Amino acid sequence: MDLTGKTVLITGVGSGIGEATARVFSAYGANVVGVDRDLDAGQKIVKELAESQRPAIFAHGDVCQEKDIAGAVEAAISRFGSLDCAVNNAGVEGALCSFADTRVEDFDEVISINLRGVFLCMKHQLKHMAAAGGGAIVNMSSVMGLIGSAEIVQYAASKHGVLGLTKSAAAEYAARNIRVNAICPGPVETRMVREIMESTPEILEPLIENVPAKRMAAPSEIGELAAWLCGPNSAYINGAAVPIDGGYVAI
Ligand SMILES: NC(=O)c1ccc[n+]([C@@H]2O[C@H](COP(=O)([O-])OP(=O)(O)OC[C@H]3O[C@@H](n4cnc5c(N)ncnc54)[C@H](O)[C@@H]3O)[C@@H](O)[C@H]2O)c1
């Protein structure tokens, strides 16, 4: 796949799936605009890409802050002339605990980053892409956006919400040559999963045991799907929630 000349904005570029996705897009020739609230981690990845692969810039920001997101979209256009693709990936999991014990503050924080943050990103990306004549957006949901999950209600609710944003934007913007899809990963080997594995292995171990493939995904496998969904070979896929889960939701 050749994405030479395309510019992609990726949130949560400083770690895990976001980092791997940036490397995949860069390897296919795209210019990368990386966004993260973690200044050091985000800057490090983007610097590496710019030195070894394709042009890349870092936009330090929090997806909960509209001015940061507007600034990142503006930075993409002023540096590279356009914003063709976006991967809205930044997310957090929140505390694992029973529904009734979930703290309202924790619920609000996860919804603010995982759902409201994706909304803010899409709002500014869609505005620019519609004016420029088209584009492709990929939002990071989860298998927990497709099925319920005990003891992590804030996360499951936020990821179901991401699918609502995805389908609504796909319906509205198809006529303006913009496709919007979501990726629903099962467990992926990143910090998020390593921390859950360390704190509450009794939750994660049975989950992985239930994956027909009997393994987690590598972050780069998610990045490859994101790049394909932004590329020309997926031109008729729009409004989809694509599982990448080793068969987890199939059984
Ligand atoms: N790891 C998994 O098993 C898995 C499975 C399904 C879905 N996901 C989703 O994939 C996405 C990436 O997860 P990951 O495992 O790579 O996590 P990660 O913790 O390794 O990376 C997340 C990155 O997002 C950044 N970030 C967090 N909040 C932010 C904010 N408010 N503004 C800007 N940046 C912010 C962090 O600094 C970090 O660099 C998340 O949306 C997650 O819900 C992960």
The ligand as a MOL file (V3000), in Angstrom:
LIG
                    3D

  0  0  0     0  0            999 V3000
M  V30 BEGIN CTAB
M  V30 COUNTS 44 48 0 0 0
M  V30 BEGIN ATOM
M  V30 1 N -4.4900 -2.6340 24.6480 0
M  V30 2 C -5.6270 -3.2500 24.4040 0
M  V30 3 O -5.7780 -4.4410 24.6950 0
M  V30 4 C -6.7550 -2.5270 23.7310 0
M  V30 5 C -7.8500 -3.2800 23.3080 0
M  V30 6 C -8.9170 -2.6250 22.6860 0
M  V30 7 C -8.8670 -1.2520 22.5020 0
M  V30 8 N -7.7990 -0.5470 22.9440 0 CHG=1
M  V30 9 C -7.8220 0.9030 22.7340 0
M  V30 10 O -6.7020 1.3000 21.9860 0
M  V30 11 C -6.3090 2.6340 22.3480 0
M  V30 12 C -4.8240 2.6510 22.6810 0
M  V30 13 O -4.5970 1.7720 23.7780 0
M  V30 14 P -3.1360 1.2880 24.1880 0
M  V30 15 O -3.3000 -0.0810 24.7200 0
M  V30 16 O -2.1720 1.5670 23.1010 0 CHG=-1
M  V30 17 O -2.8800 2.2680 25.4260 0
M  V30 18 P -1.5370 2.9500 25.9840 0
M  V30 19 O -1.8470 3.3290 27.3810 0
M  V30 20 O -0.3490 2.1140 25.7030 0
M  V30 21 O -1.4150 4.2790 25.0960 0
M  V30 22 C -2.3750 5.3050 25.1920 0
M  V30 23 C -1.7230 6.6210 24.7980 0
M  V30 24 O -2.7610 7.6210 24.8100 0
M  V30 25 C -2.2790 8.7620 25.4990 0
M  V30 26 N -3.4130 9.4670 26.1030 0
M  V30 27 C -4.2130 9.0340 27.1060 0
M  V30 28 N -5.1180 9.9790 27.4010 0
M  V30 29 C -4.8810 11.0320 26.5790 0
M  V30 30 C -5.4780 12.3060 26.4230 0
M  V30 31 N -6.4920 12.7120 27.2060 0
M  V30 32 N -5.0120 13.1320 25.4570 0
M  V30 33 C -3.9610 12.7510 24.6710 0
M  V30 34 N -3.3410 11.5570 24.8050 0
M  V30 35 C -3.7990 10.7140 25.7430 0
M  V30 36 C -1.3200 8.2130 26.5570 0
M  V30 37 O -0.4210 9.2120 27.0160 0
M  V30 38 C -0.6440 7.0780 25.7870 0
M  V30 39 O 0.4930 7.5340 25.0890 0
M  V30 40 C -7.2240 3.0380 23.4940 0
M  V30 41 O -8.3080 3.7990 23.0020 0
M  V30 42 C -7.7190 1.7000 24.0260 0
M  V30 43 O -8.9670 1.8150 24.6720 0
M  V30 44 C -6.7330 -1.1380 23.5520 0
M  V30 END ATOM
M  V30 BEGIN BOND
M  V30 1 1 1 2
M  V30 2 2 2 3
M  V30 3 1 2 4
M  V30 4 1 4 5
M  V30 5 2 4 44
M  V30 6 2 5 6
M  V30 7 1 6 7
M  V30 8 2 7 8
M  V30 9 1 8 9
M  V30 10 1 8 44
M  V30 11 1 9 10
M  V30 12 1 9 42
M  V30 13 1 10 11
M  V30 14 1 11 12
M  V30 15 1 11 40
M  V30 16 1 12 13
M  V30 17 1 13 14
M  V30 18 2 14 15
M  V30 19 1 14 16
M  V30 20 1 14 17
M  V30 21 1 17 18
M  V30 22 2 18 19
M  V30 23 1 18 20
M  V30 24 1 18 21
M  V30 25 1 21 22
M  V30 26 1 22 23
M  V30 27 1 23 24
M  V30 28 1 23 38
M  V30 29 1 24 25
M  V30 30 1 25 26
M  V30 31 1 25 36
M  V30 32 1 26 27
M  V30 33 1 26 35
M  V30 34 2 27 28
M  V30 35 1 28 29
M  V30 36 1 29 30
M  V30 37 2 29 35
M  V30 38 1 30 31
M  V30 39 2 30 32
M  V30 40 1 32 33
M  V30 41 2 33 34
M  V30 42 1 34 35
M  V30 43 1 36 37
M  V30 44 1 36 38
M  V30 45 1 38 39
M  V30 46 1 40 41
M  V30 47 1 40 42
M  V30 48 1 42 43
M  V30 END BOND
M  V30 END CTAB
M  END
